[in-house]
Amino acid sequence: MAVVDLIMPKLGESIMEATILKWHKQPGDPVKMDETVLEIATDKVDSEVPSTAEGVIEEILFNVNDVVPIGTAIARIRVGAAESAQAPAAPSAPAASAAPAAAAVETAPAVAVQTATAARPAANGTANRFYSPLVLNIAASEGVSMVDLENIPGTGNEGRVTKKDILAFVEARKSGKTIAPSVTVTDNRNAVAQPASKADVIATTTDNHVVSYSGNAEIIEMDRMRKLIAEHMVRSKHTSPHVTSFTEADVTNMVLWRDRVKKEFEKREGEKLTFTPLFIEAIVRCLKKYPWLNSSLDGNKIIVKKDINIGMAAALPSGNLIVPVIKNADQLNLVGLSKQVNGLANAARNNKLKPDDTQGGTFTLTNVGTFGSLMGTPIINQPQVAILAVGAIKKRPMVIETAQGDSIAIRHMMYLSMSYDHRIIDGALGATFLNAVAKELEQFDPARTV
C-alpha cells in the first residue's frame, strides 16, 4: 500500500504560507477523495483543504496554529488502507525536517493566537477547553468574554465550541435570551473591562511587557485578519511612494438612467443593478487606453498585465475589509459584471469567499461613498500600482455651459481619487487616467438599452 503526501496547496501568487486552524481528520481515520481534511487560514481568507487521495490518514505532520509554507507536506495518507484501518494512532509530532521551516516563517499573528489559546480559566470546575482561532476571533469581535465562552455548550469533537455554537450564542444574546455578565474577564486576546475603582488600565502584552494606559480605556487585541491588514498597509506604504490625484465627475445621466431601468433589470436578470459595475465598465475602458495602470513592478522591470482583473473592496461581517477579484472584467457585459459584483459581495458578507476569489487582481476599486465619505486617499493593494476610490454621489448646484450661455443647475456630482505608485506612474499619467475615467462617467449614454 502506497503512502501519499497531502501538500499545503498554493492559494495564490502572493501567498507563501498558511496557518492550520483545525484538523477534521486524525491518524487512523478513513478519508475519501476530496473530503475535507483540515481548515487553514491565509492573509486573504480562510479555506478548507480536501484530500487528494482515498485511504487512511497515516500521519499528521503539523499541529493546530502552526504556520506552514506552501508546498510543504502536512499529512500522509495510506492509499487503499480504508478497509483495514485499525484504531486511530496517537498523533505524531511534526516532522523534524519540516519543523525548522515552520519556525522560520512563524509570524506575529501566529504567536498571538498561540498565546490566546494557552491557559484559560476553568468553568464549573471542568478542565480547560481548546478554542480555534476562528472561534476566538468571533468572540473578540462580538465582545464574548472567556467566562461566557467557557459556558457555551460545544457540539464539536470532545465538546469543543464550533463556529455554529458561538454564532448561535451571539444571536441568542442579541435577541435577549442570554444576558452577558457586567464584568468581563478575558485573556490578552479579548477586550479587558475597565475596573470601576481605578483610573488606569494595565495591559500585559505577549512578551510580558507591562504597559500602563492612563484614563478610562478599553484594551482590545487585534484579531488575526486585522493584524494582517495592518501589516499589509504598512508594507504597501514602505514599498510604494504614494501619490493621490483628485477629480470630480457629473454623473447625472448615469444616476437618472439607473433609477429608470433598475426595476426592469432586476425583474429580467434576477440581479440588483448597483453603481459598481458601471464604475468598473468605465475603468476597464480606460485601462485599455493606459495599460501601465494595469501593471506591477518587479525590481527594475515593469510587468504590464494583459488580463484586466478588477478587485473591489468589500466588508466582512467582522468589519474587516477584503478585496475579491472580478477576473477578465473586460470580457463581461453589464449583466455579467452585475452577477460577479453581487455574487462576490454576498460571498464576502457570508464568509463564503474561496482563496481564488481574492487572487490575481491587477487594479482595485474602492467605494468610500458607501460609508458617506466624499473622497479618500486609498492605500495601494500590492503588488498593483494603483487604486481608485469613488466618493458619495451628492446633488450640488453647478454651472452648466450651453449654447445659450451659462446657467446654474442641480447636478449629481461625485469625487474620484486615485493613489498610484510614483516609481512608475508619474503625475501626468495618473491625472490623465483619472480624468479619463471621470469623462467616461460623464459621457454615459442616457438612452442606453439594458
C-alpha positions in Angstrom: 0.0 0.0 0.0 1.4 3.3 -1.1 1.7 6.4 1.1 0.7 9.8 -0.5 1.7 13.2 0.9 -1.0 15.8 1.4 0.6 19.1 0.3 -0.2 22.6 1.6 -1.9 23.9 -1.6 -0.8 27.0 -3.5 -3.6 29.6 -2.8 -2.4 32.4 -4.9 0.7 34.0 -6.4 1.2 36.3 -3.4 0.5 33.7 -0.6 3.6 31.9 0.7 2.2 30.3 3.9 -0.9 29.3 5.7 -1.9 28.8 9.3 -3.6 25.5 10.3 -6.9 26.2 12.1 -8.4 22.8 12.6 -7.8 19.1 11.7 -11.0 17.4 10.7 -9.2 14.0 10.5 -6.8 12.3 12.8 -4.3 9.4 12.3 -6.2 6.2 11.6 -9.3 8.0 10.3 -10.5 6.9 6.8 -10.7 9.7 4.2 -12.4 9.9 0.8 -11.2 11.7 -2.3 -12.0 15.5 -2.0 -13.2 15.1 1.6 -12.2 17.9 3.9 -9.1 17.1 6.0 -8.3 20.4 7.7 -9.1 24.1 7.7 -6.4 26.7 7.0 -6.2 30.5 7.1 -4.1 32.8 4.9 -3.8 36.5 4.9 -6.7 36.7 2.5 -9.3 34.2 3.5 -10.0 31.0 5.5 -10.4 27.8 3.5 -10.7 24.0 3.6 -8.1 21.6 2.3 -9.5 18.4 0.7 -7.9 15.0 0.5 -6.0 14.3 -2.8 -6.4 10.5 -2.3 -8.7 7.9 -0.8 -7.3 5.9 2.1 -6.5 6.3 5.8 -4.7 9.2 7.5 -1.2 7.7 8.3 0.4 10.7 9.9 -0.2 14.4 10.7 2.9 16.5 10.4 1.8 19.8 11.8 -0.3 21.0 14.8 -3.1 23.5 15.0 -1.8 27.1 14.8 1.4 26.0 13.0 2.4 28.3 10.1 3.3 26.1 7.2 5.0 27.1 3.9 3.1 26.5 0.6 4.1 23.2 -1.0 5.1 21.5 2.3 3.7 18.0 3.1 1.2 18.5 6.0 -0.1 14.9 6.3 0.4 11.4 4.9 -2.4 9.2 3.5 -2.0 5.4 3.2 -3.8 4.7 -0.1 -6.1 1.6 -0.2 -6.0 1.1 3.6 -9.6 2.2 4.3 -11.0 -1.3 4.9 -8.0 -2.5 7.0 -7.8 0.6 9.2 -7.1 -0.1 12.9 -7.8 2.1 15.9 -6.6 5.6 15.5 -2.9 6.0 16.3 -1.6 8.8 18.5 -0.9 12.0 16.6 2.8 12.1 15.8 5.0 15.1 16.4 5.8 17.4 13.5 8.4 16.0 11.2 11.9 17.1 12.1 12.7 18.3 8.6 9.6 20.4 8.5 9.9 21.9 11.9 12.7 24.4 11.1 10.8 25.7 8.1 7.7 26.2 10.2 9.7 28.0 12.8 11.4 30.2 10.2 8.2 31.5 8.8 6.4 32.0 12.1 4.8 35.4 12.3 3.4 37.7 14.9 -0.3 36.7 14.3 0.6 33.1 14.9 2.3 34.0 18.2 -0.7 35.9 19.3 -3.0 33.0 18.5 -0.9 30.6 20.4 -0.8 33.0 23.4 -4.6 33.3 23.3 -5.2 29.6 23.2 -2.9 28.7 26.1 -4.2 28.9 29.6 -7.9 29.7 30.3 -9.9 29.7 33.4 -11.9 26.6 34.1 -15.7 26.9 34.1 -17.8 25.0 36.6 -14.8 23.0 37.7 -14.3 21.4 34.3 -10.9 21.2 32.5 -9.8 23.9 30.1 -11.2 23.7 26.6 -9.4 24.3 23.3 -10.8 27.1 21.1 -9.9 27.5 17.5 -8.6 30.9 16.3 -11.8 31.3 14.3 -13.9 31.0 17.4 -11.6 33.3 19.3 -11.8 35.9 16.5 -15.6 35.8 16.6 -15.6 36.1 20.3 -13.3 39.1 20.2 -15.3 40.9 17.5 -18.7 40.2 19.2 -17.5 41.0 22.8 -18.0 37.5 24.1 -15.9 37.1 27.3 -14.0 34.0 28.2 -16.5 33.4 31.1 -19.3 33.3 28.5 -17.2 31.2 26.2 -16.5 28.6 28.8 -20.2 28.2 29.4 -21.3 27.7 25.8 -22.2 24.1 25.2 -20.0 22.7 22.4 -21.2 20.4 19.7 -17.7 19.7 18.2 -15.3 16.9 19.0 -14.8 16.4 22.7 -17.3 19.2 23.4 -15.4 21.9 21.5 -17.2 25.1 20.7 -17.7 25.4 17.0 -18.3 28.4 14.8 -22.0 27.4 14.7 -22.2 27.3 18.5 -20.7 30.7 19.1 -22.8 32.4 16.4 -25.9 30.8 17.9 -24.9 32.2 21.3 -24.3 35.7 19.8 -27.7 35.6 18.1 -29.4 34.5 21.2 -27.8 37.2 23.3 -28.9 39.9 20.7 -32.4 38.6 21.0 -32.3 39.0 24.8 -32.3 35.2 25.6 -28.8 35.4 27.0 -27.5 38.2 29.3 -23.8 39.0 29.2 -22.1 39.4 32.6 -21.4 43.0 33.6 -17.8 42.3 34.4 -15.7 40.8 31.6 -12.7 38.6 32.4 -10.6 37.9 29.3 -7.2 36.8 28.2 -5.0 39.1 26.1 -6.9 38.1 23.0 -10.1 39.8 24.0 -11.3 43.1 25.4 -10.3 43.9 29.0 -13.0 45.5 31.1 -12.2 48.8 32.7 -12.1 48.4 36.5 -14.6 50.7 38.1 -12.3 51.7 41.0 -9.2 52.5 39.0 -8.2 55.4 36.8 -5.5 53.4 35.0 -5.8 50.2 32.9 -2.9 47.8 32.9 -2.3 45.6 29.8 0.2 42.7 29.6 1.5 42.2 26.1 2.6 38.8 24.6 6.2 39.5 25.5 5.2 40.0 29.2 6.0 43.7 29.0 3.6 45.6 31.2 2.3 48.9 29.9 0.1 51.4 31.8 -2.7 53.3 30.0 -4.0 56.3 31.9 -7.6 57.4 31.9 -10.7 55.5 31.1 -9.8 53.0 28.4 -10.7 49.6 26.9 -7.9 47.4 25.6 -8.8 45.2 22.6 -6.3 42.8 21.0 -6.4 42.9 17.2 -7.8 39.7 15.6 -5.7 37.8 13.1 -7.1 39.4 10.0 -6.8 42.9 11.4 -3.1 42.3 12.2 -2.5 41.1 8.7 -4.4 44.1 7.2 -2.2 46.4 9.3 0.9 44.6 8.2 -0.1 44.9 4.5 -0.9 48.5 4.8 2.4 49.4 6.4 4.3 47.3 3.8 2.5 49.0 1.0 3.4 52.4 2.3 7.0 51.3 2.7 7.1 49.7 -0.8 5.3 52.3 -3.0 5.8 56.1 -2.8 2.1 57.1 -2.9 0.7 60.0 -4.8 -3.0 60.7 -4.8 -4.8 62.7 -7.5 -8.4 64.0 -7.3 -11.1 65.0 -9.8 -14.9 65.2 -9.9 -17.5 63.9 -12.3 -21.0 64.9 -13.2 -22.8 61.5 -13.1 -26.3 62.9 -13.5 -27.0 60.9 -16.7 -25.8 57.7 -15.1 -27.9 58.2 -11.9 -31.1 59.0 -13.8 -30.6 56.1 -16.2 -30.1 53.6 -13.4 -33.1 54.9 -11.5 -35.2 54.4 -14.6 -34.0 50.9 -15.5 -33.1 49.2 -12.2 -36.5 47.6 -11.6 -36.7 46.2 -15.1 -33.1 45.0 -14.8 -33.8 43.2 -11.5 -37.0 41.6 -12.8 -35.4 40.4 -16.0 -31.9 39.3 -14.7 -32.7 38.5 -11.1 -29.8 40.8 -10.0 -29.8 44.2 -8.5 -28.2 46.9 -10.6 -25.7 48.9 -8.4 -23.3 51.6 -9.5 -20.2 49.4 -9.0 -20.5 47.5 -12.4 -21.0 50.9 -14.1 -17.8 52.2 -12.5 -15.9 49.0 -13.5 -17.0 49.4 -17.1 -15.5 52.9 -17.2 -12.3 51.8 -15.5 -11.9 48.8 -17.9 -12.2 51.1 -21.0 -9.6 53.5 -19.6 -7.2 50.7 -18.6 -7.1 49.6 -22.2 -6.1 53.1 -23.2 -3.5 53.4 -20.4 -2.1 49.8 -19.8 0.6 51.0 -17.4 -2.1 51.5 -14.7 -2.7 47.7 -15.1 0.8 46.6 -14.2 3.1 45.6 -11.3 6.8 46.3 -10.6 9.4 43.5 -10.3 12.7 45.1 -9.4 13.5 47.3 -12.4 11.0 45.5 -14.6 7.5 46.8 -15.3 5.1 43.9 -15.8 2.2 45.1 -17.9 -0.8 42.7 -17.3 -2.8 41.7 -20.4 -5.6 40.4 -18.2 -7.8 43.0 -16.6 -8.9 41.7 -13.2 -10.6 44.3 -11.1 -10.5 44.0 -7.3 -13.4 45.5 -5.4 -13.2 46.3 -1.6 -15.9 44.5 0.3 -16.8 44.4 4.0 -16.7 41.2 6.0 -19.2 40.5 8.9 -16.3 41.3 11.3 -16.0 44.8 9.9 -12.7 44.0 8.2 -12.3 44.6 4.5 -11.4 42.1 1.8 -10.8 42.5 -1.9 -12.5 39.9 -4.1 -11.5 40.0 -7.7 -13.6 40.0 -10.9 -11.5 38.0 -13.4 -11.3 39.2 -17.0 -13.7 42.1 -16.4 -13.1 43.4 -19.9 -14.8 40.3 -21.3 -18.0 40.8 -19.3 -21.1 42.8 -20.3 -23.1 44.8 -17.8 -25.2 41.7 -16.8 -22.1 39.6 -16.3 -20.4 42.3 -14.2 -23.5 42.7 -12.1 -23.7 39.0 -11.4 -20.0 38.9 -10.5 -20.2 42.0 -8.2 -23.3 40.8 -6.4 -22.0 37.2 -6.1 -18.7 38.2 -4.6 -20.2 40.8 -2.3 -22.7 38.2 -0.9 -19.9 35.7 -0.5 -17.9 38.2 1.5 -20.8 39.1 3.7 -21.4 35.4 4.4 -17.8 34.3 4.8 -18.1 32.1 1.7 -15.2 33.5 -0.3 -12.7 31.0 -1.7 -9.0 31.6 -1.8 -9.1 32.0 -5.6 -11.7 34.7 -5.3 -9.1 37.1 -3.8 -6.2 36.3 -6.1 -4.9 37.8 -9.4 -6.1 41.4 -9.1 -4.5 43.9 -11.4 -6.4 47.1 -10.4 -8.6 47.9 -7.4 -11.8 49.9 -7.0 -13.0 51.0 -3.5 -16.3 52.8 -3.0 -15.7 55.0 0.1 -19.0 56.7 -0.8 -20.8 53.6 0.6 -19.9 54.9 4.1 -20.8 58.5 3.3 -17.3 59.8 2.5 -16.9 62.4 -0.2 -13.4 61.3 -1.1 -10.5 59.3 0.3 -6.8 58.6 -0.1 -6.7 54.8 -0.5 -3.6 52.7 0.0 -2.4 50.6 -3.0 -3.2 46.9 -2.9 0.3 45.4 -3.5 1.7 44.3 -6.0 -0.6 46.6 -8.0 0.4 50.1 -8.9 -2.9 52.0 -8.4 -6.2 52.0 -6.6 -9.2 54.2 -7.4 -11.8 55.5 -4.8 -15.2 56.8 -5.7 -17.0 59.0 -3.2 -20.6 59.6 -2.3 -22.9 61.0 -5.1 -24.3 64.3 -3.9 -26.6 66.9 -5.6 -24.9 70.2 -6.0 -25.6 73.5 -7.9 -23.2 73.6 -10.9 -22.5 76.0 -13.7 -23.6 74.4 -17.0 -22.3 75.6 -20.3 -25.0 75.7 -23.0 -25.3 77.2 -26.5 -27.5 79.9 -24.9 -24.9 80.7 -22.3 -24.0 79.6 -18.8 -26.7 78.5 -16.4 -26.9 77.0 -12.9 -28.5 73.6 -12.5 -28.8 70.9 -9.8 -26.5 68.0 -10.8 -25.4 64.7 -9.3 -21.7 65.1 -8.6 -19.1 62.6 -7.4 -15.4 63.0 -6.4 -12.9 60.4 -7.6 -9.4 59.9 -6.1 -6.6 57.6 -7.2 -3.5 56.7 -5.3 -0.6 55.4 -7.5 2.9 54.2 -7.3 5.1 57.2 -8.2 8.0 54.9 -9.1 6.5 54.1 -12.4 3.3 56.3 -12.7 4.1 60.0 -13.0 1.6 62.7 -12.0 0.8 63.4 -15.7 -0.2 59.8 -16.5 -2.0 59.3 -13.1 -4.1 62.5 -13.6 -4.7 61.8 -17.2 -6.1 58.3 -16.4 -8.2 59.6 -13.6 -9.7 62.4 -15.7 -10.4 59.8 -18.5 -12.4 57.7 -16.0 -14.4 60.8 -15.0 -15.1 61.7 -18.6 -16.3 58.1 -19.3 -18.8 58.5 -16.4 -19.9 62.0 -17.6 -20.4 60.8 -21.1 -22.7 58.0 -20.1 -25.4 57.4 -22.7 -28.8 58.1 -21.1 -30.6 56.4 -24.0 -28.6 53.1 -23.4 -30.7 49.9 -23.5 -30.4 47.4 -20.7 
